């Protein structure tokens, strides 16, 4: 069974875009309102979202909202069924409380 996941990324021109790879989940949480929705994924879980984004094989499972890069460290994934939000960490995923985006 697939779940819908919203993926948020910082715009490339955002002043924090280069630094997000070195930020803690708590720091990402603080700037989460600067992120933009880039796509909706149909996936089994967070790992599957990551796999779909990085494999290039499952384009039919991605509803693109705007240009995006593959899901990587510092990106935010929101489970639309459970309303839980995670940041992609250097290893795995960390739960955060996302601020409302503008």
Secondary structure, DSSP 4 states (H G I P E B T S, - for coil): --EEEEEEEE-TTSTTTTGGGG--HHHHHHHGGGEEEEEEEEESSHHHHHHHHHHSS-GGGEEESS--PPP-TT-EEEETTTTEEEEE-SSSEEEE-PPPP-
